[in-house]
């Protein structure tokens, strides 16, 4: 009888587990980057939750989706995250993806007479308002003793900005990867000013406060981050396989997909004091240029408690 009772209890418990609804994480991606890494590295095997992907051409609409609660988490650059926070979005960064900032750049036509940041004076620059392209353009101008008053900004999305540069309606385009690599490999753009020394190169995995407040969803986000970090290490070690998958997902030529990833040398890290200080510097720069109305304290906009697999840290250290 005791064995029958134990079996009945086990069956009841199993039924309760099976009856619990499976969590669905809604993930916002930019040009398929996270998804491509996970799929190429077979990092989505045996998921204990479901993922609903939403792809965005740039960070601004992704930030809007986070703000509206249409996605639970997404990949977003440092500048767009600041704009989202300044607008009151209930979002926090849970990890940082460090990179070489070369590809966050100001591009010109290959035959352009412009050859330095100082040559941008009086010119028309296309970029997304509040994007990392906008930020690097402002920093490039400042490096040459210029300001936004010395140029004419045309705020356009990546597709329209690319067309504007091609047809000559703007003189320069401030953008980011993979658009920089695509312009270079197709002969449609030349890097006038690269982002090294101008941009932090930081991107963040950001999640909504609502998702973070749900223990089950927070646990799913921790699992997703761990899988993502492992997949990125795999992608760096298997560039051909990864770039082929990425090219298929984003509809870019494989050489452009490979170039943008290889030179970025991406590496996930937990948020530390140095990262917060870099984000504060970016916020203060925007506030000084009137793009953020008042000083923004960025420290409360990071969520602690998330960790990376030890294997990832060891690989990155070497």
N, C-alpha and C positions, 0 to 999 in steps of 0.2 A: 504493500500500500504506500509506504514511504517513497518507493521508487516511482510509483505512478504519480504521486503528488509532486515529486521533484521534476518529473518529465512535463507534467502539466504546467508547472511554474515556469519552466524553461521555454515552453512553447508560447506561453502568455507573454513573457518578456520579449521573445523574438518578434512576436506579433506587434508589440508596442513599438519596437525599434523600426520595423518595416513600415508601420503606420505613420511614423514621423515624416513630414514633408521634406524632400531633398532641397537643400539650399541652392539657389541660383545666384551666382555672382555676376553682376552686370559690369563688364570691363570696357572702358573707353580706350581705344588705341589710336595712335597716329601713324598712318601709312603702314599699318600691319606689323610694326616692328616687334612688339612683345609677342604677338601671336605667332609670327614667323619663327622666332627663336624657340618657342615652346614646341611648335609642331615639328620643326627640323630636328630638335634634340629629343623628340619623343617624350617631352616633359609633361604631357597631359594624360599619361597612362594612369589608370586606376584612380581617377579623380573622385574624392568623396563628396563632391558637389558638382553642379553644372556651371558652365560659363556661357554667358550670352555676350557676344562681341558686338561692339559698336565702333566703327572706324570713322575717324575725323581727319580732314585734310590739314588741320592746324590746331593749335592749342586753344585759341579763343573760343570756337564752338564747343570744344571738349569741356572747357571751364564752365561754359553756360550750362552744359548738360549736368555737370557735377552740382552746380548751384541749384538747378531745378530738381535734383534728385533723380534724374533720368538714368544715371549710371551710379554704381557704388564706388568705383575707383577708376583712376586713369593715369596715364603718363603725361606729364605737363612740365614745361620749362620753368625756370625760376621767375622770369618776368611775368608771364601770364598768370602764374600762381599768385603773385603779388597783387595783380589787378583783381583777381577773383576775391582775394581776402579783403582788399580795400573796398570792394563793393558789398561786403558783408556776407560772402559765401561761407556756409558752415562746412568747411573743408580743412583737413589737416594732412600734411606730408608725413609719410610713415617710413620712407627710405629714400636715399639719394643715389642717382646714377651719375657717377663722375665720368667726364670725357675730355678728350682733347678738343678745344673749342675752334679749331681751324675752320671747319665747315659752316660755322655761324658767321656769315660774311657779307660784305657788300660786293655785288657783282656788277659788271658792265659788259657791254658788247665786246667781243674779242677785238674788234677794230677800233674801239673807242680811243679818243685822245686823252682820256683820263688815266693817270698812272699813280696817283697818291691821294690820300684823304683830303689834302688841301685843295685838290682839283674839284672837289664836290661843291665848292662855293658857287651859289647861284643856280645849282642844278636841281633836277626833279628826281626824287627817290621814292620808289614804290616799296611798300612793306605793310605788314599788318599792324594796326594800332595796338600797342601793348604787347606785341610779340617779342621774342628774343631777337628777331631781325631789327625791330624798331630800336631795341636797347643797344645792339651793337653798332647801329648807324649813329646813334647819339654819342656813343663812346668814341667812335671813329672821328666824328666831327670835333669832339672835345680834344682829342689827341692832336688835332691840327689847329687848335685855337679858335675853332668855329662853334656855332650853336645851331639849334633848330631854326633860328631866325635867318640863318644864312642860306637855307635851302627851302625847297618846296616839297613837303611830304604828300604823297598820294597813297592813301590807305586802301590797300587792295588785298584780296586773298591770294594764295600762291599761284593759282592758275591764271588769274587775271593779271597779276604782277609779271608773270613770265611772258605773257603775250604783250604787255605794255613795253617791256624791255625789247622784245623782238621787233615790234613795229615802230620803235623810236619815240613813243609818247612819253617815256621817262628816260632819264640818263643812267639810272642805276637801280638796282634791286637789292634790298637788304633781306636776306633769307637765311635758311638753315638746311641741314641735311634732312632728307636725301636730295632736296632740290638743287643744292650747290653742286653735288656730284653729277646729277643729271645734266645740268647746264654745261658743266665742263666736258663731260664725256661725249656730249652731242655737238660740241662746238658752238653752243648758243650763249655761253657766258664765260667771263674771265674774272678771277678773284682780284678785286682792287684792294680790299682790306680784309684780312682774315681776323678771326675772333681771338687769336692767342694774345693774352695780355689785356684783352678788353672784356671778355665774357668769362664767367666762372666755369662754364661748361656743365653746369649742374641741371639735371632734370630730376623730377620727383615722381614717386608713386604716391598719389594723393587719394585720400578716401573721405567720404562724407562723414560728418559727425554721427549721423544716424546709423550708418553701417558700423562705425567703430563702437557704438554704444551697445550693439547686439553681440553678446559673447560668441554665439555660433558663427556669425558673419565675420567677426574679428579673427576667430580661429581660422576661418577659411582664407582670409586675407594673408595671415601669417604663412599658411601653407602655399598660397599662390606666390608670395614673395620668395620663398625658399626655392620653389620650382623655377621661377624666373631667373634667379641669380645663378642657379646651376646651369640652366639653359644658355645663359649668356656666356659663361665660361666655355661651354661646349661649342657655341657659335664662333668664339674667338679661335678655338683650336681646329675648327672644321669650316673654314671660310667658304670653300667651294660649295659644299652641301647647303650651308646656311643661305648664302647669297642666291642660290638657285630657288630655294623656297621663298625667300623674301621677294625676289623679282616676280614670281608667279602671283603672290598675294597682292602686291602693290601695283603691278602692271608696269614696272620699270625694266629697262634692259639690265641684264645680269651684271655687266661691268660697272654700271652706276650703283647698283645695290651693293656690290662688293666694296667699291671704293669708299662709299660713305661710311660703311661699318668698320672697315679695316683701319681707317685713319682716326676714327673716333676713340678706339681703344676703351670702350665702355666697361665700367666696373661698378657693381652695386656695393653700397656701403650703408651702414647704419648712420643715422644723423648724429653728428657730433658738434661740439662747440664751434669748430672751424667752419663747418657748413652753415650754421646759423649766423655766424659773423659775416660770411660772404653774402647771405641772403639779406641781411640788414644793410650791407653796403649798397646792394642793388636797390633796395627800397628807398634808401636815403638819396640815391642818385635820381631816381624817378621823382621824388618829392621836390628836390632842388630844381628840376626842370618843369615843374607844374603839372606833371602827369598823374600824380597822386596828391590829393588836396591837403592832407596833413600827415605828419610823421606816423609811420606804421611800425609798431613793435612786433617783430616777426616771431619772437620766441614762443608765444603761446600757440603758434600755428603749426607746431610740430608735435606729432604724437609719439611718445616713447613706448618702450616695451616690445618692439619688434626686433627680431634677431635674424642673422644670416647663418647658413650652414657653415660649420668649421672648415669643411672641404673647400668652400669658396674663398674664405679668407686666406687659407694656405696657398691656394693656386694663385691668387692675386699678389701675394707677398713675393712670389717667385716669378 
